[in-house]
Amino acid sequence: MASTSVAAYFLMTPVIGFSVLVGQYLFTSGLNRALEADYLIQGNWTDPEVIPLDQKGQPIDPEIIKTIRSKALINSPEKK
């Protein structure tokens, strides 16, 4: 009876380990992207302005981009 449980342990351990490895590979990149946050920080040390950015690197609030462009920190895209 003890040899059966030892054999089951040795057979199941690699299966569980491989399952965890595959699960980590599948979920880590998506989870990292979901928890990732980008910010644009501008201004001086005493009064910094922190602007949250979306996944494309653009400010989340569309009104903020007008303020940034007025300060010439981000140039308007060139029209062709």
Kinemage of the C-alpha trace (Angstrom):
@kinemage 1
@onewidth
@group {chain A} dominant
@subgroup {mainchain}
@vectorlist {calphas} color= white
{ca met a 1} P 0.000 0.000 0.000
{ca ala a 2} L 2.823 2.402 0.835
{ca ser a 3} L 4.538 1.683 -2.472
{ca thr a 4} L 1.345 2.643 -4.343
{ca ser a 5} L 1.205 6.060 -2.697
{ca val a 6} L 4.916 6.634 -3.380
{ca ala a 7} L 4.427 5.680 -7.035
{ca ala a 8} L 1.417 7.985 -7.313
{ca tyr a 9} L 3.443 10.801 -5.765
{ca phe a 10} L 6.279 10.369 -8.273
{ca leu a 11} L 3.829 10.250 -11.184
{ca met a 12} L 1.708 13.227 -10.118
{ca thr a 13} L 4.482 15.632 -9.090
{ca pro a 14} L 5.740 16.280 -12.661
{ca val a 15} L 2.157 16.634 -13.918
{ca ile a 16} L 1.355 19.236 -11.265
{ca gly a 17} L 4.653 21.028 -11.857
{ca phe a 18} L 4.091 21.150 -15.616
{ca ser a 19} L 0.530 22.413 -15.104
{ca val a 20} L 1.764 25.215 -12.864
{ca leu a 21} L 4.467 26.115 -15.395
{ca val a 22} L 1.951 26.326 -18.255
{ca gly a 23} L -0.507 28.296 -16.126
{ca gln a 24} L 2.184 30.755 -15.114
{ca tyr a 25} L 3.218 31.213 -18.752
{ca leu a 26} L -0.368 31.822 -19.885
{ca phe a 27} L -1.485 34.178 -17.123
{ca thr a 28} L 1.644 36.124 -16.151
{ca ser a 29} L 1.907 38.402 -19.184
{ca gly a 30} L -1.800 39.293 -19.137
{ca leu a 31} L -1.774 39.852 -15.403
{ca asn a 32} L 1.324 42.031 -15.626
{ca arg a 33} L -0.290 44.154 -18.341
{ca ala a 34} L -3.464 44.506 -16.270
{ca leu a 35} L -1.552 45.668 -13.192
{ca glu a 36} L 0.899 47.880 -15.079
{ca ala a 37} L 0.534 51.648 -14.835
{ca asp a 38} L 2.400 54.309 -16.812
{ca tyr a 39} L 2.677 57.932 -15.801
{ca leu a 40} L 3.994 61.126 -17.341
{ca ile a 41} L 5.644 63.242 -14.669
{ca gln a 42} L 6.377 66.862 -15.436
{ca gly a 43} L 7.035 70.055 -13.554
{ca asn a 44} L 9.580 70.852 -10.898
{ca trp a 45} L 10.555 69.009 -7.738
{ca thr a 46} L 8.365 71.103 -5.472
{ca asp a 47} L 5.222 70.927 -7.623
{ca pro a 48} L 5.265 67.844 -9.890
{ca glu a 49} L 2.331 67.029 -12.146
{ca val a 50} L 1.595 63.299 -12.431
{ca ile a 51} L -0.520 62.270 -15.423
{ca pro a 52} L -1.767 58.673 -15.759
{ca leu a 53} L -1.318 57.200 -19.244
{ca asp a 54} L -3.263 54.479 -21.046
{ca gln a 55} L -1.743 51.374 -22.675
{ca lys a 56} L -0.843 53.371 -25.807
{ca gly a 57} L 1.036 56.018 -23.824
{ca gln a 58} L -1.624 58.692 -24.188
{ca pro a 59} L -3.146 60.575 -21.230
{ca ile a 60} L -6.343 58.984 -19.969
{ca asp a 61} L -8.122 62.343 -19.719
{ca pro a 62} L -8.372 63.925 -23.205
{ca glu a 63} L -8.325 67.452 -21.750
{ca ile a 64} L -4.878 66.855 -20.268
{ca ile a 65} L -3.341 66.241 -23.696
{ca lys a 66} L -4.276 69.811 -24.692
{ca thr a 67} L -2.440 71.122 -21.639
{ca ile a 68} L 0.605 68.987 -22.403
{ca arg a 69} L 0.711 70.136 -26.021
{ca ser a 70} L 0.345 73.764 -24.948
{ca lys a 71} L 3.473 73.301 -22.829
{ca ala a 72} L 5.205 71.750 -25.899
{ca leu a 73} L 6.023 68.529 -24.049
{ca ile a 74} L 4.330 66.356 -26.670
{ca asn a 75} L 4.188 67.609 -30.223
{ca ser a 76} L 1.069 67.192 -32.297
{ca pro a 77} L 1.331 64.372 -34.826
{ca glu a 78} L 2.288 65.558 -38.271
{ca lys a 79} L -0.478 65.453 -40.840
{ca lys a 80} L 0.345 63.971 -44.224
